[in-house]
Amino acid sequence: MSTHLAIIKTKTPFIIQFGLWLAIWIHVLLGVAKLFFVFPLASSESKRNHIQRWSKRLLEIFGIKLIISNPNILPDHSYLLSSNHISWMDIHAINAFKPIRFVAKSEVANWPIFGWMAKQLGTVFIRRDSSRHAHFVVGEMSEVLKSESICIFPEGTSTNGESVRPFKPNLFEAAVMAEVPVYTLAIRYISCDTGLRSDTPAFVGEMGLLESMSRILKDRHLGVELTFFPPAGSMPEMPSDRKWLALHSYEQITVYLTPKN
């Protein structure tokens, strides 16, 4: 086991967990109500503000502190954001900082309530086992990227955050087609008590959503670090090789997450 894995010493008492579950479902229902009654008439800026406030409140309920590094490098124009993937909470952590559209696996669309909410927020769903569907999604993404930024998780799955799996290059083709830059995001969950990596939020294996939520609620001392990296600045023109883009982003995150001994 990694020495960078935080050990949970105390757990949230049951009565407090019960109250937190109640707060979560009230918060979710309020989000659903906003999607029904507010979003149809809201401007794009207003929608982003609602998403950001809702996501910040969700992190507060779960007791997760948001820590941002290098936020000012992100441009005002659209871009592709490439990130490692640890938990379903990643999306809400990113939205709590700066709302963005996502590409998610098709299974997410079938999640109770959360799947429906993802659809309403413009999430692009992809069938991981279909190269033909992936090609269609790349075309859809390239059109969206002309006016809006998109975040992808090119590992194709979630991990415990100790290391990064090789990035699949297919979705990077959308940035090449739309001629937008690729920025990189390294996500890391830590114990705020020790500063060490925590795998409590990791959504891996056969774990269900409610089980994952329960694990996080039992630990009230978590932080999520979002560290942003710029595109490669040494090339005179924008790279047009999706494999190179995927490898560059992968290496940026791998180097950052590797323990410095």
Secondary structure, DSSP 8 states (H G I E B T S, - for coil): --TTB--------HHHHHHHHHHHHHHHHHHHHHHHHTGGG--HHHHHHHHHHHHHHHHHHHTEEEEEESGGGS-SS--EEEE----THHHHHHHHHS--EEEEEGGGGGSTTHHHHHHHTT-EEE-TT-HHHHHHHHHHHHHHTTTS-EEE-TTSS---SSS------GGGHHHHHHT--EEEEEEEEEETTT--B--TT---TT--HHHHHHHHHT---EEEEEEEE----SSSS----HHHHHHHHHHHHHHHHS---
